Amino acid sequence: MTIRPDPKENYYHWDKLRHLIPPDGLTCEEWWFAVKTARMVQFKPIPHADAHGKPFRYTQPDVVMRLLHEITRDASGVIQSSTAITNLQTKDAYLLNSLIEEAITSSQLEGASTTRKVAKEMIRQGRKPRDNSERMIINNYHAMQFISDMKEEKLTPKVIFELHRLLTTGTMANPSMAGRLRKTDDIYVGDERDTTILHVPPMAAELEQRLENLCEFANDNQITDFIHPIIKAILLHFMLAYDHPFEDGNGRTARALFYWGMLNQDYWLIEFISISRIIKLAPAQYTRAYLYTETDDNDVTYFVAHQLNVIIRAINDLYEYLDRKSKELRSAESFLKQSPKLRAVLNHRQIALLNRALKNPQSVFSIQGHRSSHNVVYQTARMDLLDLANLDLLVKEKIGKGFLFTVPVNLKNKLEKFGN
């Protein structure tokens, strides 16, 4: 009888396996021993140790290899099912949506309570945050932009400090610790529901050297002791979160490092997905992935497998989103095609805005928001909106020194009337 390291194509922890029916002739304990033995011959250490000096290690069973293949197929190269994010006219709008979504959900995982609608309006309109939750989100948005800008650079402690500073400025109990390593050992990761301690990070005195080792690991692309780039990006996520080198913002920083690791190795599609949105759907599974590693001989395969599944789900969500938007766009185009006059007068940005207005009559548009959504200069965005207002397809309202644009009553009727 051959016992696989990933029985039933799952990398089970004893916590789960003990509740399953074992193969004929084996007890659950004997089955677990055989599974552990099969894993031991595949273990590969990584150059990072726990707080007691014992190295972390991982395996690449069939389930991991299959997930890696799916991600490599879908997260690099050309997307076959949709041209929406390869079309220069629409790519920036999709990228902005993804950056905003990751900024919101990554912050919500750490306690931010602002709604997605309010957060998106804040970022699109360029207004200042009004509370700590909004500050966390706008910080995360700027940090994701920073990651995108420096994706081809080597990772250094200085870069990580700047990333942490961007993420935590104005949100920490001790503002002076933004972008600086913690100096105390009085820190732990716990369950807020009952104050149970789940993880005690390494001592503060070790953090500088551990961060240097993390960066060396991130930048090492030698063929010997090769680690798949996707696994390496996931390990960066794990390593920083395990070390907990900052007083606050460790989770956000760790997830941002994952994005750097993926983008640095040309997995460009990753910039269009939000892993935090998927994690937020089942945060307990995220926590267990860390705990299973610590409670089973530093086997980080649990965390790797969890994150690979998160990436797959996020990519699938992206495809579903693109398909839905494609159908909506075709519907709008079908409507607009009935009027040669509309097609002759409106550009693709104005058509996209009107399509959004038709779907959500409560929408409010600003010049800055329109500019950010389509990555155009201020004057172009201004003329887009003013032209629509002059055509009576938007309502212009004076707000302070600027303008906001709202959706008129019976917009579709106005479009039909204008198109005749």
N, C-alpha and C positions, 0 to 999 in steps of 0.2 A: 504494500500500500504506500503510495507516494503522498506525502502531506505537503501542501503548498504553504508558502509564507503569507499568501493572501487568500485564505479559504473563501470560496464562493465569491471571488473577485472583490473582496473587501479586506482592508487592512485592520482587522479587529484587535482591540485591546481586550485583555482578560475581562474587564468590566462588562463587555458585550458578549464575548465568546462563551462565557460560562452559562449563558442563558440559551444557547443554541443546542441543537441535537448533534452530538458528535458522530463521527463515522462509526460504522459497525465494529464492535469489539473494543472500542476505546471509551474510557471515561472522559469527562470534560478536562480533568487535570492532565491525563495522558495526552489528550489532543493538544492542549495548550503547550505542553512540553515539546511535542513534535513540531508545532508551529514555530516556537521560539528557536528550536535547533535549526530549522530550515532558514530562519532569518539570520542566524548568527554567521552562517557561511557566506552571506551576501553583504554583511555590514561594511560600510565605508566610513571611516572617521572624517570629521571636518575639523579644520584648525580653530576650534572654539570649544572651550570647556565650561563646565558648570561652576558654581561657586565653590565647589570642593576640589576642583582640578580634574574632574573626570570628563573626558571629551564626549561631545555629542556625535552621533552617528546616524546613518540612514541607509535604506536599501532601495532598490529599484525593481520591485516585483512587477509582474505582468500588468496589474491594474495601474501602476504608476506609468509604465511605458505607454500604455494605451492612451491615458489622459494627456501625456506629453505629446503624443502624435497628433491628437485632436487639436490641441492648442497651437502647435507648430504649424499645422495645416491652415488654421483659421486666423491666427494672430500675426502672421507675417505674409508678405507677398500681396497679391491682388485679390480683393474680394470679388467673387464671381456673381453673387446673388444681388448685388446692389451697387450702383455707381454713385450713390448719394454722397459718400464721404471721400470719393476720389474726384468728384466734380468740384472744380475750384469755386463755382458759384454757390455751392451749398456746404462745402467741407467745413468752413469756419463756423457756421451756425451749429453743425452737429458737434464739433469739438467744444464749443463754448458750453453747450448743454451738458456734455459729459464732465467737463471741469467743474461746473456748478453742482452737478449731482454728487460727485465724489466729495467736494468741499462740504456740502450739506450733511451727507450721511456719515462721513468720517467724523465730523464734529458732533453729530447727534450720538454716535457711539460713545463719545466722551462726556455726554451730558448736556449738549446744546439743545434748547427746547423750541427754538424758532421753527415755524412751519415752513415747508418747502416753498409755498407760494410767496410768503413774505420775503424769504431769503433770496429767491430768484429775482424778485422785483428790486431788492436792494442792490444786487450785483449788476443787473441789467441797467438800472437807472443811475448807478454810480453814487448813490447816497451813502452818507456815513452811517456806521452801525450805531444803534441806539442802546444796546445793552451787551452784556458779556457773551451771550449766545450768538448774537449777530457778529460780534468781533471775532469769535472763534471761527465762524464760517468764512468771513471775508479774509481772515488770515490764512485759512486753509486754501482758499481760492488762489491767493497770491503765491503760496508755497507750491501749488501744483504748476503754476506758470513758471516759477523758478526752476522746478525740476525739468520741465520741458525745454527751457532755455539752456540748461547746462547738461543735457543728457549725453553729450559727446565728451564731456570732461571727466577726468579721473575723480574718484571719490576720495575726499580727504576729511580729517576731523574739522577743518575750518569750514568746509562745505556743509557738514552735518550741523555745526553750530549755527551757521547762517539759516539753514533750513528750520531748525528748532526756533530760532529767534523770530522768523517770519510767522511760524505757527502759533507762537504763544505771546507775542507782544500785546500788552494790555489785558491779558487774561489770567496771569499767574498771581497767586497770593503774595509772592515775593517777586516783584517786577525785575529786580536786579539779576534774577536767575534765568532770564530768557536768554538762550544761546550759551548757557554755561553748565558744566557738569555739576551734579549735586555734590554737596560736601558732607552730607550726613548719611549714616547707616540706618537712621530711624525712618525707614520707608519699607512698605510691603504692598503687595497686591492682594486685595481681599474681596470677599463677597459683601456688597453693601447691604444686602438684606439681613444678614445676621452677623456681620463683622468677622466672618471666618477668614483666616489668613490662608491664601491659596499659593502665594509665591513670595519668597524672600530673595531679593536680587543680590548680586555680588557686592562686596564692600566698596565704598567710595574710593578708597586708596587704589583700587585696581582698575578703575574706570578709564583712566587716560590710556593705559597700555592696551586694555581690551578694545577701545575704540580704534587705536592704531592697528591692531590685529584685524579688526572688522574691515577697515579700509584696504588693508593689504590683501585680504581675501577677496574683496569686491573687485579689485583691479587686476588680480592674477588671472590671466587668460592662457596660461601654459597648457600644452597638450598633455603633459604628464599629470596624473591625478585629475583628469578632466571631470568637471561637474557640469551637467547640462545647464545652460544659461537660465532656463526657467526655474529650475531647482535652486540655483544660486540666488536668484532674485527673491525667492520665497525664504531661503535661509537667512538672507540679510534682514528681512522682515522679522523673522524669529529671533535672530541674534540680538538685535537692538532692543526688541520688546523684552527679551529675557533679562538683559543687563540692566534695563530701566535706568539709564544713566542720568536722567533729568528728574527734577522734582515734579514736573507735570508735562503732559504732551507727548509721552513716550509712544503711545499707540498711534497717534497721528504721524509722528516722525517715522515710525517703523513702516507704516503703510506707504508713506511717501517714498521711502527707500526702495520698496518693492517696485514702484513705478520707475524709479531711476534705473534699477537693475534691468528691467524689461526694455525700456527705451534705449538704454545704452547698448543693448545687443540687437537693436533694429526690429524689435517686436512692436512696430508702430501702431498696430490696431489697439494695443492696450490703452493708448491715450484716449480712446473713444468709449471705454467701459468704466464702470464704477464697481470695484470690488467691495467697497464699504456698504453699498446698497444691499448686496447679497448677504454680507456678514450680518447686517442689521436685521435681516429677516429671521435669523436663527443665532443670536449672540451666544447662547449657551454652548452650541457646537464649537464655536470659535474658542471659547474658554477651555472646553474639554480637550481640544487639540493640543493646547499648551500643557494641560495637566497630564494627559496621557503620555506625553514625551517625558515629563519629569518623573512619572511614577513607573515607567517601564524602561529602566536602564538607559535613559537619555536617547531613546529612539525617536528622532525627530521626523521619521517617516509619517507619523500620525499627522503632524502639522503640514507636511508637504502634501499628503493625499487630500487633506481637507482643503487646502488652498488651491490645489489643481481643480477640484470640483467647483470651488467658488469661481475660478476664472472661466471654466466651461459654462457655468450658468450665466455669468455676466456676458459672455460672448453670445450665447443663445438669446439672451434678452436684447442685446444690440440688434441682432438679426430680426427679431420680432418687431422691435421698434422701427427699424428701417423699412420693413415690409408695411407696417401700419402707416408710416409717414408717406411711403410711396403711393399707397392707395388713396390717402387723403389728398396728396398732391395731384394725382390723376383726376380725382373728383373735381378739385378746384380748376384744374386745367380744362376739363371738359366743360365746366360752366363758363370759363372765360373764353374758350374757343368759339362759343356761340356769338361772341361779339368781336369782330375785327377791330372795332374802334377801341375797345379796352386793350387788346393786344398791342395796338399801335402806340398807345399812350403810356402804358404802365411797364416798368422794368421788373425783372425777376424778384428783386427785393420787395417791391411794393405788392406784387402778387402774393408773396409769402406772408407779408404782414396782413393783407386783407383776408387771406385764408385763415390765419390765426384769429382775426377779428370775427369772422363768420362763425367759427367754432366756439369762441368765448367772447360774447358781447360785452362782458364786464372788463375786458382788457384795457389797460392804460399804457400808452406808448410815449417814450421820451426820445429825444434826439440822441442822447448818450446811450440809451438802451439799444436803439436801432443800430447805432454805430458799432457797438460791441457785438451785437448779434451777427453782423455781416462783415465785420472787420473792414470798414470803410472810413474815410476821413470825415471829420465833423461836418464839413460843408455838404458833402454828398448825402449824409444822413439827414441833414436839415432840409435840403431841397426835396428829398423823397417824401418827407412828412408834410411839408408845406404844400407841395403839389397835390397830395391827396386831400388836404384840407381845402384847397382852392377848388377841387373837383367835388366838394361836399361829400367825400367818402370817409373823412375823419372830421372830428370836431376839435378845433384848437382852443385851448384854455390857458389864460395867463396865470402862471403860478410864480410869485415873486419876480425874479428877473428873467425867468425862462418860460417855456411852454410845455404843457402836457397835451397829449392827443387822445381823445376817447372815441369810442365806437358810436356812430349815430344810430338812432332808432331806424329799424327796417333797412339795414345796410344792404341786404340782398336785393330788396326792391329798388334801392338807389342805383345799385350796380346794373340791374336789368334796365332801368330807365335810362341810365347813362349810355348803356351799350346799344340802345335802339337808334 
